[in-house]
Amino acid sequence: DVRYNGAVYKSIKTITEERYEIIETDHTILANTTDHVITIVLPPADECQGRELIIKKINNNKYKLNSNLLHIAPTGDTIDMREDMNIKYNYGVRTLQSDGANWWVINRTGS
């Protein structure tokens, strides 16, 4: 995090790879699913206690509401007690946080 005059700045990046593994500096991920399904792999929850991630599905074709799927997969644990999670519609967002044992959805928009 960078703090400047009271504001907090966190990383944001757009990805287009079919498989993307979250790295230490990631905070907000914009997954562009225009061309294919994207799978985002979360790090183990026990290595990320308290960490928050924001993941949003985007698409270059703003008139196509249901582009390719965004798949979110944890590494060896769960998201809200499920093995994985999908975001189907463009502009859907999930805010996830680790409690040190699992990932939890703490905020969501869209399906």
Residue frames as a rotation matrix with the C-alpha (Angstrom) as fourth column:
ASP 1
0.577 0.817 0.000 0.00
0.817 -0.577 0.000 0.00
0.000 0.000 -1.000 0.00
VAL 2
-0.655 -0.663 0.363 1.04
0.643 -0.741 -0.193 3.54
0.397 0.107 0.912 -0.63
ARG 3
0.356 0.742 -0.569 -0.36
0.908 -0.419 0.021 6.34
-0.223 -0.524 -0.822 1.50
TYR 4
-0.736 -0.523 0.431 -0.34
0.620 -0.776 0.116 9.95
0.273 0.353 0.895 0.38
ASN 5
-0.852 0.380 0.359 -2.16
-0.445 -0.888 -0.117 12.73
0.275 -0.259 0.926 2.22
GLY 6
-0.428 0.685 0.590 -4.53
-0.643 0.227 -0.731 10.22
-0.635 -0.692 0.343 3.80
ALA 7
0.541 0.598 -0.591 -5.38
-0.841 0.377 -0.388 8.37
-0.009 0.707 0.707 0.57
VAL 8
-0.056 -0.513 0.857 -4.53
-0.315 0.823 0.472 4.66
-0.947 -0.244 -0.208 0.20
TYR 9
0.265 0.048 -0.963 -3.41
-0.964 0.027 -0.263 3.37
0.013 0.998 0.054 -3.19
LYS 10
0.061 -0.195 0.979 -3.47
-0.254 0.945 0.204 -0.37
-0.965 -0.261 0.008 -3.97
SER 11
-0.849 -0.512 -0.133 -2.50
-0.267 0.197 0.943 -2.29
-0.457 0.836 -0.304 -7.09
ILE 12
0.402 0.909 0.106 -4.94
-0.271 0.229 -0.935 -2.87
-0.874 0.347 0.339 -9.94
LYS 13
-0.704 -0.652 -0.280 -4.24
-0.485 0.154 0.861 -4.88
-0.518 0.742 -0.425 -13.09
THR 14
0.487 0.797 -0.357 -6.04
-0.814 0.265 -0.517 -6.29
-0.318 0.542 0.778 -16.09
ILE 15
-0.547 -0.629 0.553 -5.39
-0.362 0.773 0.521 -9.91
-0.755 0.084 -0.650 -17.03
THR 16
0.294 0.612 -0.734 -6.24
-0.950 0.106 -0.292 -11.83
-0.101 0.784 0.613 -20.21
GLU 17
-0.716 -0.641 -0.275 -4.33
-0.655 0.754 -0.050 -15.09
0.240 0.145 -0.960 -19.62
GLU 18
0.075 0.763 -0.642 -6.38
-0.315 0.629 0.711 -18.31
0.946 0.149 0.287 -19.52
ARG 19
0.596 0.018 -0.803 -4.84
0.691 0.498 0.524 -19.13
0.409 -0.867 0.284 -16.11
TYR 20
0.047 -0.557 0.829 -3.57
-0.234 -0.813 -0.533 -16.53
0.971 -0.169 -0.169 -13.66
GLU 21
0.173 -0.081 -0.982 -2.08
0.869 0.482 0.113 -17.20
0.464 -0.872 0.154 -10.23
ILE 22
0.924 0.224 0.312 -2.46
0.050 -0.876 0.480 -14.38
0.380 -0.428 -0.820 -7.72
ILE 23
-0.067 -0.989 -0.128 0.89
0.601 0.062 -0.797 -12.90
0.796 -0.131 0.590 -6.67
GLU 24
-0.301 -0.151 -0.942 1.90
0.951 -0.119 -0.285 -11.15
-0.069 -0.981 0.179 -3.47
THR 25
-0.914 -0.163 -0.371 1.41
0.174 -0.985 0.004 -7.59
-0.366 -0.061 0.929 -4.81
ASP 26
-0.654 0.724 0.221 -2.07
0.298 -0.022 0.954 -8.17
0.695 0.690 -0.201 -6.31
HIS 27
-0.848 0.512 -0.136 -5.08
-0.021 -0.290 -0.957 -6.45
-0.529 -0.809 0.257 -4.81
THR 28
0.237 0.938 -0.252 -7.62
-0.381 -0.149 -0.912 -5.68
-0.894 0.312 0.322 -7.58
ILE 29
-0.804 -0.428 0.413 -7.81
0.147 0.530 0.835 -7.92
-0.576 0.732 -0.364 -10.66
LEU 30
0.168 0.789 -0.591 -9.84
-0.730 -0.303 -0.613 -7.05
-0.663 0.534 0.525 -13.76
ALA 31
-0.516 -0.313 0.797 -10.28
0.142 0.887 0.440 -10.30
-0.845 0.340 -0.413 -15.71
ASN 32
-0.176 0.396 -0.901 -10.99
-0.873 -0.486 -0.043 -9.62
-0.455 0.779 0.431 -19.39
THR 33
-0.357 0.145 0.923 -12.91
0.053 0.989 -0.135 -12.69
-0.933 0.001 -0.361 -20.58
THR 34
0.210 0.447 -0.869 -13.58
-0.790 -0.446 -0.421 -11.41
-0.576 0.775 0.259 -24.11
ASP 35
-0.080 -0.386 -0.919 -11.57
-0.942 0.331 -0.057 -14.15
0.326 0.861 -0.390 -25.84
HIS 36
-0.212 -0.059 -0.976 -11.75
-0.003 0.998 -0.059 -17.18
0.977 -0.009 -0.211 -23.51
VAL 37
0.861 0.419 -0.290 -12.53
0.217 0.213 0.953 -18.57
0.461 -0.883 0.093 -20.07
ILE 38
-0.113 -0.888 0.446 -10.14
-0.451 -0.354 -0.819 -17.32
0.886 -0.294 -0.360 -17.39
THR 39
0.661 0.194 -0.725 -9.21
0.517 0.583 0.627 -19.22
0.544 -0.789 0.285 -14.24
ILE 40
0.143 -0.585 0.798 -7.79
-0.625 -0.678 -0.386 -17.23
0.767 -0.444 -0.463 -11.33
VAL 41
0.280 -0.159 -0.947 -5.95
0.540 0.842 0.018 -19.34
0.794 -0.516 0.322 -8.77
LEU 42
0.757 0.057 0.651 -5.93
-0.445 -0.685 0.577 -17.99
0.479 -0.726 -0.493 -5.22
PRO 43
-0.410 -0.909 -0.072 -2.94
-0.472 0.279 -0.837 -18.53
0.781 -0.309 -0.543 -2.94
PRO 44
-0.301 0.285 -0.910 -3.37
0.656 0.754 0.020 -20.80
0.692 -0.591 -0.414 0.10
ALA 45
0.568 0.649 0.506 -5.58
0.063 -0.647 0.760 -19.11
0.820 -0.400 -0.409 2.69
ASP 46
0.818 -0.255 -0.516 -3.24
0.568 0.215 0.795 -20.08
-0.092 -0.943 0.320 5.52
GLU 47
-0.308 -0.947 0.088 -0.51
0.946 -0.295 0.134 -17.90
-0.102 0.124 0.987 3.94
CYS 48
-0.648 0.135 0.750 -2.85
0.339 -0.830 0.443 -14.89
0.682 0.541 0.492 3.58
GLN 49
-0.126 0.670 -0.732 -4.66
0.992 0.068 -0.108 -14.33
-0.023 -0.739 -0.673 6.87
GLY 50
0.060 0.294 -0.954 -6.48
0.419 -0.875 -0.244 -10.99
-0.906 -0.385 -0.176 6.63
ARG 51
-0.883 -0.458 -0.106 -5.62
0.089 -0.385 0.919 -10.47
-0.461 0.801 0.381 2.96
GLU 52
0.225 0.961 -0.159 -8.34
0.064 -0.178 -0.982 -8.95
-0.972 0.210 -0.102 0.81
LEU 53
-0.872 -0.409 0.269 -8.67
0.273 0.051 0.961 -9.41
-0.407 0.911 0.067 -2.97
ILE 54
0.117 0.886 -0.448 -11.10
-0.344 -0.388 -0.855 -7.76
-0.932 0.254 0.259 -5.36
ILE 55
-0.822 -0.320 0.471 -11.83
0.264 0.517 0.814 -9.65
-0.504 0.794 -0.341 -8.58
LYS 56
0.077 0.834 -0.547 -14.00
-0.381 -0.482 -0.789 -8.19
-0.921 0.269 0.281 -11.36
LYS 57
-0.213 -0.025 0.977 -15.07
0.752 0.634 0.180 -9.75
-0.624 0.773 -0.116 -14.67
ILE 58
0.024 0.188 -0.982 -14.79
-0.405 -0.896 -0.182 -7.36
-0.914 0.402 0.055 -17.62
ASN 59
0.082 0.060 0.995 -15.22
0.795 0.598 -0.102 -7.66
-0.601 0.799 0.001 -21.38
ASN 60
-0.832 -0.477 -0.284 -14.13
0.196 -0.732 0.653 -5.46
-0.519 0.487 0.702 -24.31
ASN 61
-0.729 0.651 0.211 -17.53
0.228 -0.060 0.972 -5.96
0.645 0.757 -0.104 -25.98
LYS 62
-0.946 0.294 0.138 -19.83
-0.260 -0.429 -0.865 -3.90
-0.196 -0.854 0.482 -23.77
TYR 63
-0.167 0.939 -0.300 -22.93
-0.976 -0.115 0.184 -5.13
0.138 0.324 0.936 -25.65
LYS 64
0.013 0.115 -0.993 -22.32
-0.154 0.982 0.112 -8.80
0.988 0.152 0.030 -24.87
LEU 65
0.368 0.252 0.895 -23.58
-0.839 -0.325 0.437 -9.34
0.401 -0.911 0.092 -21.33
ASN 66
0.739 -0.070 0.670 -22.61
-0.376 0.782 0.496 -12.98
-0.559 -0.619 0.552 -20.87
SER 67
0.340 -0.733 -0.590 -19.14
-0.833 0.056 -0.551 -13.48
0.437 0.678 -0.591 -22.29
ASN 68
0.018 -0.429 -0.903 -16.79
0.044 0.903 -0.428 -16.30
0.999 -0.032 0.035 -21.31
LEU 69
0.851 0.376 -0.366 -16.82
0.293 0.237 0.926 -17.54
0.435 -0.896 0.091 -17.73
LEU 70
-0.056 -0.838 0.543 -14.50
-0.663 -0.375 -0.647 -16.31
0.746 -0.397 -0.535 -14.97
HIS 71
0.677 0.180 -0.714 -13.52
0.254 0.852 0.457 -19.21
0.691 -0.491 0.531 -12.72
ILE 72
0.125 -0.619 0.775 -11.94
-0.839 -0.484 -0.251 -18.61
0.530 -0.619 -0.579 -9.28
ALA 73
0.656 0.020 -0.755 -10.18
0.147 0.977 0.153 -21.56
0.741 -0.211 0.638 -7.66
PRO 74
0.674 -0.444 0.590 -8.56
-0.736 -0.345 0.582 -21.65
-0.055 -0.827 -0.560 -4.21
THR 75
-0.096 -0.785 -0.611 -5.41
-0.516 0.565 -0.644 -23.65
0.851 0.254 -0.459 -3.53
GLY 76
-0.629 -0.251 -0.736 -6.29
0.264 0.821 -0.506 -26.49
0.731 -0.513 -0.450 -1.15
ASP 77
-0.852 0.434 -0.294 -9.06
0.230 -0.193 -0.954 -24.71
-0.470 -0.880 0.065 0.75
THR 78
-0.179 0.885 0.430 -12.52
0.982 0.185 0.028 -23.28
-0.055 0.428 -0.902 0.00
ILE 79
-0.947 0.132 0.292 -14.39
-0.091 -0.984 0.150 -20.09
0.307 0.116 0.945 -0.90
ASP 80
-0.281 0.874 0.397 -17.49
-0.959 -0.273 -0.079 -19.80
0.039 -0.403 0.915 1.28
MET 81
-0.154 0.110 0.982 -17.26
-0.491 0.854 -0.172 -23.55
-0.858 -0.508 -0.078 1.92
ARG 82
0.918 0.394 0.050 -17.27
-0.138 0.435 -0.890 -24.35
-0.372 0.810 0.454 -1.82
GLU 83
0.313 -0.833 0.456 -14.45
0.695 0.528 0.488 -25.83
-0.647 0.164 0.745 -3.88
ASP 84
-0.777 -0.534 0.333 -14.54
0.618 -0.543 0.569 -22.99
-0.123 0.648 0.752 -6.41
MET 85
0.052 0.772 -0.633 -16.59
0.316 -0.614 -0.723 -20.07
-0.947 -0.162 -0.276 -7.71
ASN 86
-0.471 -0.135 0.872 -17.71
0.882 -0.068 0.466 -18.73
-0.004 0.989 0.151 -11.09
ILE 87
-0.289 0.426 -0.857 -18.67
-0.062 -0.902 -0.427 -15.25
-0.955 -0.070 0.287 -12.23
LYS 88
-0.107 0.370 0.923 -20.97
0.833 0.540 -0.120 -15.51
-0.543 0.756 -0.366 -15.24
TYR 89
0.688 0.544 0.481 -21.93
0.721 -0.588 -0.366 -11.97
0.083 0.599 -0.797 -16.22
ASN 90
-0.169 -0.764 0.622 -19.80
0.622 -0.572 -0.534 -8.99
0.764 0.297 0.572 -17.17
TYR 91
-0.248 -0.107 0.963 -18.99
-0.374 -0.906 -0.197 -6.51
0.894 -0.409 0.184 -14.42
GLY 92
0.845 0.420 -0.331 -19.64
0.096 0.489 0.867 -9.04
0.526 -0.764 0.373 -11.65
VAL 93
-0.078 -0.860 0.505 -17.36
-0.571 -0.376 -0.730 -8.43
0.817 -0.345 -0.462 -8.67
ARG 94
0.761 0.202 -0.616 -16.27
0.387 0.620 0.682 -10.50
0.520 -0.758 0.393 -5.69
THR 95
0.122 -0.717 0.686 -14.34
-0.777 -0.499 -0.383 -9.18
0.617 -0.487 -0.618 -2.73
LEU 96
0.637 -0.001 -0.771 -12.63
0.242 0.950 0.199 -12.07
0.732 -0.313 0.605 -0.97
GLN 97
0.189 -0.631 0.753 -10.81
-0.883 -0.444 -0.151 -12.20
0.430 -0.636 -0.641 2.36
SER 98
-0.030 -0.318 -0.948 -8.84
0.099 0.942 -0.319 -14.98
0.995 -0.104 0.003 4.01
ASP 99
0.755 0.264 0.600 -9.36
-0.567 -0.196 0.800 -15.89
0.329 -0.944 0.002 7.66
GLY 100
-0.188 -0.922 0.337 -6.22
-0.975 0.218 0.051 -18.02
-0.121 -0.319 -0.940 7.59
ALA 101
-0.475 0.094 0.875 -8.13
-0.098 0.982 -0.158 -21.24
-0.875 -0.161 -0.457 6.92
ASN 102
-0.103 0.529 0.843 -10.44
0.934 0.343 -0.101 -20.41
-0.343 0.776 -0.529 3.99
TRP 103
-0.983 -0.070 0.168 -11.41
0.140 -0.879 0.456 -17.61
0.116 0.471 0.874 1.62
TRP 104
-0.253 0.931 -0.262 -14.70
0.760 0.024 -0.650 -15.82
-0.599 -0.364 -0.714 2.25
VAL 105
-0.352 0.283 0.892 -16.84
0.656 -0.606 0.451 -13.62
0.668 0.744 0.027 0.01
ILE 106
-0.529 0.125 -0.839 -17.25
0.723 -0.451 -0.523 -10.41
-0.444 -0.884 0.148 2.01
ASN 107
-0.092 0.576 -0.812 -18.90
-0.353 -0.782 -0.514 -8.40
-0.931 0.240 0.275 -0.76
ARG 108
-0.647 -0.087 0.758 -20.38
0.589 0.574 0.569 -9.15
-0.484 0.814 -0.320 -4.18
THR 109
-0.085 0.634 -0.769 -22.10
-0.581 -0.659 -0.479 -7.56
-0.810 0.406 0.424 -7.14
GLY 110
0.077 0.182 -0.980 -23.65
-0.979 0.202 -0.039 -9.46
0.191 0.962 0.194 -10.06
SER 111
0.702 0.237 0.671 -23.75
-0.416 0.902 0.117 -13.21
-0.578 -0.361 0.732 -10.66
